[in-house]
Amino acid sequence: MAARTSLLALGWLAFFMADVRDGLGPFLATYLQQARVQQELIGYTMTAGGLAAVAMTPFAGAWVDRSHAKRAMTVAAALAVMAASAAAFSTLSGPVLIASQLVTGVAGAVLAATMAALTLGLAKAAGFRRQIGRNEAASHAGNMLSAIAAGLAAALLGAPWLLAVMGAMTVGALLSVWAIRAEDIDHEAARGSETSGAPAMASPDHAPLRTLLRNRPLLFFGLACAFFHLGNAAMLPLLNQRLAATVADSAPLLWTGIAIVVAQLTMIPVALWVARSRRFDVAWFVYGAILVLPLRGALAYAFTSEWNNIPVQLLDGVAAGALGVATPLLVQRFTQGSGRFNTSLGFVMTLQGVGAALSPALANTVVGAGQHFALAFAVLAAAALLALPFFWQAQRCAARGAEEAQTVPGGAPGLSRRSRA
């Protein structure tokens, strides 16, 4: 087990990285709406970052699986996001806005991969579930604090002061990386080389990449994540875009901060519950997360007051808090012993990113010049329901694969006989 100081530093890294990895996040969409930027450009700008993350995520996972420079990669990516966010506030030029989000998407994909690898490399398979819960709780607490600070700064001092908050969080993240000791990181464990009860061993015989494409539970789970985020990703920005467009003097940047705080405050206990629960398998939390989204969309559809942000974001906290913990845990379950954990997680995150990237474009297209916000919420809620059959199929395939693996000598739970052929 890694030294306690490195695990503590990892928790602080999760706390500070919350505001760094996604750049300005929903604040950017609200800022652009207030600046009366063309609706389609807002959609294209936000989608550009998502598509860049989609393109980079599988490469980031494979790169991190091979690299021992995980800390250096984290530092470089964090600085890149900070620089891109500063550029986004320097002009309202379409090319600059889109370029800034392209950089943010690429760097954010690297940060997600290094964070997952550092967690598995420090906590190992035995401590992974508990540490993921701690990381997620710390991440949500960091998001909550930064959202409060950013919302107040934007409301009292102006939108550019969002960058001061982000800069402070970036400094904290860099100090946390420095506090993680390089010798505490088990790089073989970090790539998922451990099997049931066995230590991680350096081996050139890791599962070929082509086996991941035949890992049916992994594929169906990735598709479920794609549809979940197709419905989920645009809901928070759209809530506050509607305020900016339809409610005079509604302080939408401040309400963006309030909405984030409500969601993150809810996510903290949910993340800890999912990580520590012995009564419910993690899969049940995923089913619950998917079913929450249509209810969230229905509330957003029915009520237009700024106070409606609170119950809508409570539901967001439940859904996103559960899935944030469940995703790496299920990927680790489906691929245990393959030595391709980060590559596999990157594959799932790529499919998830496709949904998230298309979400703002879909939502803003439905809104259009006619400002059809209610219809957009209904469309997003319907899209999220499509995740259910895919996740159900993932669970069926996983159960079948576990039975087949028991008949294969030395079979790993995450790889069926077919995928090992």
PAKOLVEX-572901 format. One record per residue (C-alpha): x, y, z; residue in one letter. Coordinates in steps of 0.02 Angstrom, whole numbers, plus 50000, padded with zeros to 5 digits. Example, Ala and Ser with C-alpha at 12.3 -4.5 7.8 and 13.67 -1.06 7.14 Angstrom:
<sites>
+-------+-------+-------+---------+
!    c1 !    c2 !    c3 ! residuo !
+-------+-------+-------+---------+
! 50615 ! 49775 ! 50390 !       A !
! 50684 ! 49947 ! 50357 !       S !
+-------+-------+-------+---------+
</sites>
This chain:
<sites>
+-------+-------+-------+---------+
!    c1 !    c2 !    c3 ! residuo !
+-------+-------+-------+---------+
! 50000 ! 50000 ! 50000 !       M !
! 50064 ! 50172 ! 49956 !       A !
! 50124 ! 50289 ! 50093 !       A !
! 49983 ! 50380 ! 50180 !       R !
! 50053 ! 50549 ! 50126 !       T !
! 50038 ! 50505 ! 49941 !       S !
! 49858 ! 50447 ! 49960 !       L !
! 49818 ! 50605 ! 50056 !       L !
! 49899 ! 50709 ! 49918 !       A !
! 49796 ! 50612 ! 49790 !       L !
! 49637 ! 50663 ! 49880 !       G !
! 49692 ! 50845 ! 49877 !       W !
! 49733 ! 50827 ! 49692 !       L !
! 49555 ! 50767 ! 49662 !       A !
! 49491 ! 50917 ! 49760 !       F !
! 49588 ! 51047 ! 49660 !       F !
! 49576 ! 50957 ! 49494 !       M !
! 49386 ! 50973 ! 49499 !       A !
! 49394 ! 51152 ! 49436 !       D !
! 49546 ! 51127 ! 49325 !       V !
! 49503 ! 50978 ! 49216 !       R !
! 49348 ! 51050 ! 49131 !       D !
! 49407 ! 51230 ! 49119 !       G !
! 49268 ! 51358 ! 49136 !       L !
! 49133 ! 51226 ! 49110 !       G !
! 48954 ! 51290 ! 49116 !       P !
! 49012 ! 51466 ! 49160 !       F !
! 49076 ! 51489 ! 48983 !       L !
! 48909 ! 51450 ! 48902 !       A !
! 48820 ! 51570 ! 49020 !       T !
! 48950 ! 51705 ! 48989 !       Y !
! 48931 ! 51689 ! 48801 !       L !
! 48740 ! 51694 ! 48816 !       Q !
! 48752 ! 51856 ! 48915 !       Q !
! 48870 ! 51927 ! 48784 !       A !
! 48735 ! 51887 ! 48654 !       R !
! 48848 ! 51775 ! 48553 !       V !
! 48754 ! 51685 ! 48414 !       Q !
! 48663 ! 51532 ! 48484 !       Q !
! 48740 ! 51413 ! 48359 !       E !
! 48916 ! 51473 ! 48401 !       L !
! 48886 ! 51434 ! 48584 !       I !
! 48839 ! 51258 ! 48536 !       G !
! 48987 ! 51238 ! 48418 !       Y !
! 49109 ! 51307 ! 48549 !       T !
! 49051 ! 51188 ! 48685 !       M !
! 49043 ! 51041 ! 48565 !       T !
! 49220 ! 51075 ! 48502 !       A !
! 49292 ! 51040 ! 48674 !       G !
! 49192 ! 50881 ! 48690 !       G !
! 49245 ! 50818 ! 48520 !       L !
! 49428 ! 50855 ! 48557 !       A !
! 49412 ! 50757 ! 48719 !       A !
! 49330 ! 50615 ! 48623 !       V !
! 49472 ! 50609 ! 48497 !       A !
! 49608 ! 50616 ! 48631 !       M !
! 49535 ! 50503 ! 48766 !       T !
! 49581 ! 50331 ! 48693 !       P !
! 49757 ! 50391 ! 48654 !       F !
! 49773 ! 50468 ! 48827 !       A !
! 49724 ! 50303 ! 48909 !       G !
! 49847 ! 50201 ! 48805 !       A !
! 49984 ! 50331 ! 48834 !       W !
! 49959 ! 50329 ! 49022 !       V !
! 49960 ! 50138 ! 49023 !       D !
! 50136 ! 50143 ! 48950 !       R !
! 50205 ! 50297 ! 49038 !       S !
! 50293 ! 50313 ! 49205 !       H !
! 50284 ! 50504 ! 49194 !       A !
! 50106 ! 50517 ! 49257 !       K !
! 50143 ! 50663 ! 49373 !       R !
! 50230 ! 50765 ! 49236 !       A !
! 50085 ! 50733 ! 49117 !       M !
! 49964 ! 50797 ! 49250 !       T !
! 50061 ! 50958 ! 49274 !       V !
! 50077 ! 50995 ! 49087 !       A !
! 49892 ! 50963 ! 49054 !       A !
! 49835 ! 51072 ! 49201 !       A !
! 49938 ! 51219 ! 49139 !       L !
! 49869 ! 51197 ! 48963 !       A !
! 49689 ! 51206 ! 49026 !       V !
! 49727 ! 51364 ! 49123 !       M !
! 49804 ! 51448 ! 48971 !       A !
! 49658 ! 51397 ! 48859 !       A !
! 49531 ! 51464 ! 48984 !       S !
! 49621 ! 51632 ! 48989 !       A !
! 49613 ! 51639 ! 48799 !       A !
! 49425 ! 51606 ! 48801 !       A !
! 49397 ! 51770 ! 48896 !       F !
! 49514 ! 51872 ! 48787 !       S !
! 49393 ! 51887 ! 48640 !       T !
! 49223 ! 51838 ! 48574 !       L !
! 49299 ! 51782 ! 48410 !       S !
! 49230 ! 51615 ! 48355 !       G !
! 49397 ! 51537 ! 48302 !       P !
! 49481 ! 51585 ! 48467 !       V !
! 49336 ! 51518 ! 48570 !       L !
! 49334 ! 51354 ! 48476 !       I !
! 49524 ! 51336 ! 48484 !       A !
! 49523 ! 51366 ! 48671 !       S !
! 49398 ! 51227 ! 48697 !       Q !
! 49495 ! 51109 ! 48583 !       L !
! 49647 ! 51131 ! 48696 !       V !
! 49539 ! 51111 ! 48852 !       T !
! 49464 ! 50950 ! 48784 !       G !
! 49632 ! 50872 ! 48742 !       V !
! 49712 ! 50920 ! 48907 !       A !
! 49557 ! 50868 ! 49005 !       G !
! 49565 ! 50694 ! 48929 !       A !
! 49746 ! 50677 ! 48986 !       V !
! 49701 ! 50735 ! 49162 !       L !
! 49559 ! 50610 ! 49176 !       A !
! 49675 ! 50468 ! 49123 !       A !
! 49817 ! 50515 ! 49240 !       T !
! 49698 ! 50535 ! 49387 !       M !
! 49624 ! 50361 ! 49361 !       A !
! 49797 ! 50284 ! 49340 !       A !
! 49869 ! 50369 ! 49494 !       L !
! 49721 ! 50308 ! 49596 !       T !
! 49741 ! 50126 ! 49543 !       L !
! 49930 ! 50136 ! 49554 !       G !
! 49928 ! 50204 ! 49732 !       L !
! 49776 ! 50114 ! 49806 !       A !
! 49793 ! 49951 ! 49706 !       K !
! 49643 ! 49842 ! 49663 !       A !
! 49605 ! 49804 ! 49846 !       A !
! 49584 ! 49986 ! 49893 !       G !
! 49521 ! 50052 ! 49726 !       F !
! 49334 ! 50060 ! 49765 !       R !
! 49358 ! 50152 ! 49929 !       R !
! 49487 ! 50273 ! 49857 !       Q !
! 49378 ! 50310 ! 49705 !       I !
! 49239 ! 50359 ! 49825 !       G !
! 49356 ! 50472 ! 49922 !       R !
! 49421 ! 50550 ! 49762 !       N !
! 49245 ! 50583 ! 49697 !       E !
! 49190 ! 50658 ! 49863 !       A !
! 49344 ! 50770 ! 49864 !       A !
! 49315 ! 50817 ! 49682 !       S !
! 49135 ! 50868 ! 49716 !       H !
! 49189 ! 50968 ! 49869 !       A !
! 49317 ! 51057 ! 49760 !       G !
! 49188 ! 51092 ! 49627 !       N !
! 49070 ! 51161 ! 49759 !       M !
! 49200 ! 51277 ! 49834 !       L !
! 49260 ! 51341 ! 49666 !       S !
! 49081 ! 51365 ! 49605 !       A !
! 49039 ! 51471 ! 49757 !       I !
! 49197 ! 51574 ! 49734 !       A !
! 49174 ! 51590 ! 49545 !       A !
! 48990 ! 51634 ! 49557 !       G !
! 49023 ! 51770 ! 49685 !       L !
! 49175 ! 51835 ! 49591 !       A !
! 49077 ! 51845 ! 49428 !       A !
! 48927 ! 51929 ! 49509 !       A !
! 49025 ! 52056 ! 49612 !       L !
! 49182 ! 52088 ! 49508 !       L !
! 49142 ! 52030 ! 49332 !       G !
! 49161 ! 51873 ! 49228 !       A !
! 49352 ! 51887 ! 49202 !       P !
! 49375 ! 51857 ! 49389 !       W !
! 49324 ! 51677 ! 49358 !       L !
! 49503 ! 51654 ! 49299 !       L !
! 49573 ! 51707 ! 49468 !       A !
! 49476 ! 51567 ! 49553 !       V !
! 49532 ! 51442 ! 49423 !       M !
! 49713 ! 51500 ! 49441 !       G !
! 49709 ! 51470 ! 49629 !       A !
! 49640 ! 51294 ! 49602 !       M !
! 49776 ! 51259 ! 49473 !       T !
! 49912 ! 51307 ! 49597 !       V !
! 49835 ! 51190 ! 49725 !       G !
! 49832 ! 51048 ! 49598 !       A !
! 50016 ! 51074 ! 49555 !       L !
! 50066 ! 51071 ! 49738 !       L !
! 49966 ! 50911 ! 49764 !       S !
! 50055 ! 50825 ! 49618 !       V !
! 50222 ! 50876 ! 49694 !       W !
! 50171 ! 50794 ! 49860 !       A !
! 50139 ! 50623 ! 49778 !       I !
! 50298 ! 50522 ! 49793 !       R !
! 50353 ! 50440 ! 49630 !       A !
! 50413 ! 50283 ! 49719 !       E !
! 50239 ! 50253 ! 49792 !       D !
! 50161 ! 50229 ! 49619 !       I !
! 50149 ! 50048 ! 49560 !       D !
! 50142 ! 50072 ! 49373 !       H !
! 50092 ! 49892 ! 49336 !       E !
! 49948 ! 49901 ! 49458 !       A !
! 49903 ! 50070 ! 49380 !       A !
! 49870 ! 49985 ! 49214 !       R !
! 49760 ! 49849 ! 49290 !       G !
! 49881 ! 49702 ! 49288 !       S !
! 49820 ! 49632 ! 49454 !       E !
! 49705 ! 49481 ! 49452 !       T !
! 49598 ! 49411 ! 49592 !       S !
! 49709 ! 49422 ! 49745 !       G !
! 49871 ! 49416 ! 49644 !       A !
! 49997 ! 49559 ! 49642 !       P !
! 50032 ! 49659 ! 49485 !       A !
! 50177 ! 49590 ! 49384 !       M !
! 50275 ! 49675 ! 49247 !       A !
! 50236 ! 49576 ! 49090 !       S !
! 50248 ! 49606 ! 48904 !       P !
! 50099 ! 49488 ! 48882 !       D !
! 49961 ! 49613 ! 48915 !       H !
! 49796 ! 49584 ! 48828 !       A !
! 49803 ! 49639 ! 48644 !       P !
! 49705 ! 49797 ! 48606 !       L !
! 49591 ! 49701 ! 48488 !       R !
! 49521 ! 49602 ! 48635 !       T !
! 49446 ! 49763 ! 48704 !       L !
! 49336 ! 49778 ! 48549 !       L !
! 49272 ! 49601 ! 48583 !       R !
! 49238 ! 49637 ! 48766 !       N !
! 49049 ! 49648 ! 48752 !       R !
! 49013 ! 49708 ! 48930 !       P !
! 49137 ! 49850 ! 48904 !       L !
! 49062 ! 49897 ! 48736 !       L !
! 48881 ! 49898 ! 48796 !       F !
! 48927 ! 49993 ! 48953 !       F !
! 49015 ! 50123 ! 48847 !       G !
! 48860 ! 50144 ! 48739 !       L !
! 48752 ! 50162 ! 48895 !       A !
! 48868 ! 50300 ! 48956 !       C !
! 48856 ! 50385 ! 48786 !       A !
! 48667 ! 50398 ! 48793 !       F !
! 48669 ! 50448 ! 48977 !       F !
! 48782 ! 50596 ! 48939 !       H !
! 48690 ! 50640 ! 48780 !       L !
! 48543 ! 50678 ! 48893 !       G !
! 48641 ! 50744 ! 49042 !       N !
! 48783 ! 50854 ! 48981 !       A !
! 48684 ! 51003 ! 48915 !       A !
! 48554 ! 51014 ! 49054 !       M !
! 48648 ! 51126 ! 49175 !       L !
! 48713 ! 51249 ! 49043 !       P !
! 48539 ! 51252 ! 48964 !       L !
! 48455 ! 51294 ! 49129 !       L !
! 48561 ! 51449 ! 49148 !       N !
! 48555 ! 51494 ! 48964 !       Q !
! 48365 ! 51497 ! 48983 !       R !
! 48383 ! 51616 ! 49130 !       L !
! 48497 ! 51731 ! 49032 !       A !
! 48381 ! 51730 ! 48881 !       A !
! 48209 ! 51738 ! 48962 !       T !
! 48220 ! 51812 ! 49138 !       V !
! 48278 ! 51992 ! 49153 !       A !
! 48403 ! 52034 ! 49291 !       D !
! 48413 ! 51851 ! 49344 !       S !
! 48603 ! 51850 ! 49377 !       A !
! 48629 ! 51690 ! 49275 !       P !
! 48815 ! 51676 ! 49315 !       L !
! 48774 ! 51680 ! 49501 !       L !
! 48638 ! 51550 ! 49476 !       W !
! 48762 ! 51443 ! 49378 !       T !
! 48869 ! 51442 ! 49534 !       G !
! 48719 ! 51402 ! 49646 !       I !
! 48665 ! 51259 ! 49532 !       A !
! 48840 ! 51184 ! 49535 !       I !
! 48849 ! 51199 ! 49724 !       V !
! 48683 ! 51109 ! 49747 !       V !
! 48735 ! 50968 ! 49631 !       A !
! 48908 ! 50947 ! 49706 !       Q !
! 48843 ! 50952 ! 49885 !       L !
! 48726 ! 50809 ! 49840 !       T !
! 48863 ! 50711 ! 49751 !       M !
! 48977 ! 50702 ! 49904 !       I !
! 48868 ! 50583 ! 50009 !       P !
! 48810 ! 50490 ! 49853 !       V !
! 48989 ! 50455 ! 49799 !       A !
! 49036 ! 50393 ! 49973 !       L !
! 48880 ! 50285 ! 49981 !       W !
! 48914 ! 50202 ! 49813 !       V !
! 49096 ! 50169 ! 49860 !       A !
! 49059 ! 50097 ! 50031 !       R !
! 48894 ! 50006 ! 50003 !       S !
! 48900 ! 49819 ! 50034 !       R !
! 48713 ! 49795 ! 50018 !       R !
! 48696 ! 49851 ! 49837 !       F !
! 48807 ! 49804 ! 49692 !       D !
! 48874 ! 49954 ! 49597 !       V !
! 48767 ! 49907 ! 49446 !       A !
! 48607 ! 49951 ! 49540 !       W !
! 48671 ! 50127 ! 49566 !       F !
! 48695 ! 50144 ! 49378 !       V !
! 48515 ! 50092 ! 49346 !       Y !
! 48459 ! 50222 ! 49472 !       G !
! 48567 ! 50358 ! 49392 !       A !
! 48491 ! 50325 ! 49221 !       I !
! 48312 ! 50329 ! 49286 !       L !
! 48340 ! 50495 ! 49376 !       V !
! 48378 ! 50589 ! 49215 !       L !
! 48202 ! 50586 ! 49137 !       P !
! 48132 ! 50654 ! 49301 !       L !
! 48263 ! 50792 ! 49299 !       R !
! 48216 ! 50838 ! 49121 !       G !
! 48031 ! 50839 ! 49164 !       A !
! 48060 ! 50963 ! 49307 !       L !
! 48165 ! 51074 ! 49195 !       A !
! 48028 ! 51066 ! 49062 !       Y !
! 47886 ! 51109 ! 49180 !       A !
! 47956 ! 51250 ! 49287 !       F !
! 48053 ! 51402 ! 49223 !       T !
! 48090 ! 51495 ! 49386 !       S !
! 48272 ! 51512 ! 49436 !       E !
! 48226 ! 51423 ! 49599 !       W !
! 48187 ! 51268 ! 49495 !       N !
! 48374 ! 51250 ! 49474 !       N !
! 48384 ! 51181 ! 49651 !       I !
! 48277 ! 51021 ! 49635 !       P !
! 48343 ! 50992 ! 49458 !       V !
! 48522 ! 51000 ! 49520 !       Q !
! 48484 ! 50891 ! 49672 !       L !
! 48436 ! 50755 ! 49548 !       L !
! 48593 ! 50791 ! 49448 !       D !
! 48694 ! 50762 ! 49606 !       G !
! 48613 ! 50592 ! 49631 !       V !
! 48639 ! 50534 ! 49451 !       A !
! 48812 ! 50604 ! 49416 !       A !
! 48876 ! 50561 ! 49590 !       G !
! 48830 ! 50379 ! 49568 !       A !
! 48896 ! 50362 ! 49390 !       L !
! 49058 ! 50453 ! 49429 !       G !
! 49106 ! 50316 ! 49553 !       V !
! 49028 ! 50172 ! 49457 !       A !
! 49114 ! 50202 ! 49289 !       T !
! 49296 ! 50163 ! 49337 !       P !
! 49239 ! 50024 ! 49454 !       L !
! 49142 ! 49935 ! 49317 !       L !
! 49281 ! 49959 ! 49190 !       V !
! 49404 ! 49883 ! 49315 !       Q !
! 49282 ! 49738 ! 49343 !       R !
! 49260 ! 49705 ! 49158 !       F !
! 49448 ! 49710 ! 49119 !       T !
! 49531 ! 49646 ! 49278 !       Q !
! 49701 ! 49567 ! 49246 !       G !
! 49712 ! 49628 ! 49066 !       S !
! 49842 ! 49763 ! 49097 !       G !
! 49734 ! 49881 ! 48992 !       R !
! 49633 ! 49971 ! 49125 !       F !
! 49672 ! 50149 ! 49070 !       N !
! 49654 ! 50105 ! 48886 !       T !
! 49485 ! 50024 ! 48923 !       S !
! 49430 ! 50169 ! 49031 !       L !
! 49483 ! 50284 ! 48889 !       G !
! 49376 ! 50182 ! 48770 !       F !
! 49222 ! 50200 ! 48881 !       V !
! 49258 ! 50383 ! 48912 !       M !
! 49271 ! 50408 ! 48723 !       T !
! 49097 ! 50340 ! 48696 !       L !
! 49037 ! 50441 ! 48845 !       Q !
! 49121 ! 50594 ! 48771 !       G !
! 49031 ! 50569 ! 48606 !       V !
! 48866 ! 50587 ! 48697 !       G !
! 48926 ! 50734 ! 48802 !       A !
! 48998 ! 50823 ! 48649 !       A !
! 48839 ! 50804 ! 48548 !       L !
! 48727 ! 50855 ! 48693 !       S !
! 48750 ! 51046 ! 48684 !       P !
! 48740 ! 51045 ! 48495 !       A !
! 48578 ! 50944 ! 48503 !       L !
! 48505 ! 51054 ! 48640 !       A !
! 48550 ! 51220 ! 48560 !       N !
! 48487 ! 51163 ! 48390 !       T !
! 48319 ! 51120 ! 48466 !       V !
! 48316 ! 51288 ! 48558 !       V !
! 48357 ! 51381 ! 48397 !       G !
! 48300 ! 51557 ! 48360 !       A !
! 48128 ! 51519 ! 48430 !       G !
! 48200 ! 51492 ! 48605 !       Q !
! 48117 ! 51321 ! 48626 !       H !
! 48203 ! 51280 ! 48791 !       F !
! 48063 ! 51170 ! 48860 !       A !
! 48065 ! 51060 ! 48706 !       L !
! 48254 ! 51043 ! 48719 !       A !
! 48238 ! 50976 ! 48897 !       F !
! 48110 ! 50849 ! 48839 !       A !
! 48225 ! 50790 ! 48700 !       V !
! 48372 ! 50772 ! 48821 !       L !
! 48267 ! 50672 ! 48944 !       A !
! 48210 ! 50553 ! 48807 !       A !
! 48388 ! 50527 ! 48746 !       A !
! 48445 ! 50476 ! 48921 !       A !
! 48317 ! 50334 ! 48929 !       L !
! 48405 ! 50247 ! 48785 !       L !
! 48547 ! 50205 ! 48905 !       A !
! 48440 ! 50076 ! 48998 !       L !
! 48437 ! 49934 ! 48870 !       P !
! 48623 ! 49950 ! 48836 !       F !
! 48671 ! 49939 ! 49019 !       F !
! 48554 ! 49792 ! 49045 !       W !
! 48641 ! 49703 ! 48902 !       Q !
! 48812 ! 49744 ! 48976 !       A !
! 48761 ! 49659 ! 49138 !       Q !
! 48698 ! 49505 ! 49047 !       R !
! 48859 ! 49488 ! 48948 !       C !
! 48965 ! 49513 ! 49104 !       A !
! 48874 ! 49374 ! 49196 !       A !
! 48894 ! 49257 ! 49047 !       R !
! 49078 ! 49302 ! 49031 !       G !
! 49111 ! 49268 ! 49215 !       A !
! 49038 ! 49093 ! 49195 !       E !
! 49147 ! 49059 ! 49041 !       E !
! 49303 ! 49126 ! 49128 !       A !
! 49284 ! 48996 ! 49265 !       Q !
! 49309 ! 48860 ! 49135 !       T !
! 49469 ! 48939 ! 49067 !       V !
! 49628 ! 48898 ! 49166 !       P !
! 49695 ! 49061 ! 49238 !       G !
! 49547 ! 49154 ! 49165 !       G !
! 49528 ! 49334 ! 49221 !       A !
! 49354 ! 49393 ! 49269 !       P !
! 49361 ! 49536 ! 49146 !       G !
! 49398 ! 49432 ! 48993 !       L !
! 49286 ! 49294 ! 48927 !       S !
! 49350 ! 49142 ! 48832 !       R !
! 49300 ! 49225 ! 48669 !       R !
! 49396 ! 49384 ! 48707 !       S !
! 49552 ! 49284 ! 48755 !       R !
! 49552 ! 49185 ! 48593 !       A !
+-------+-------+-------+---------+
</sites>
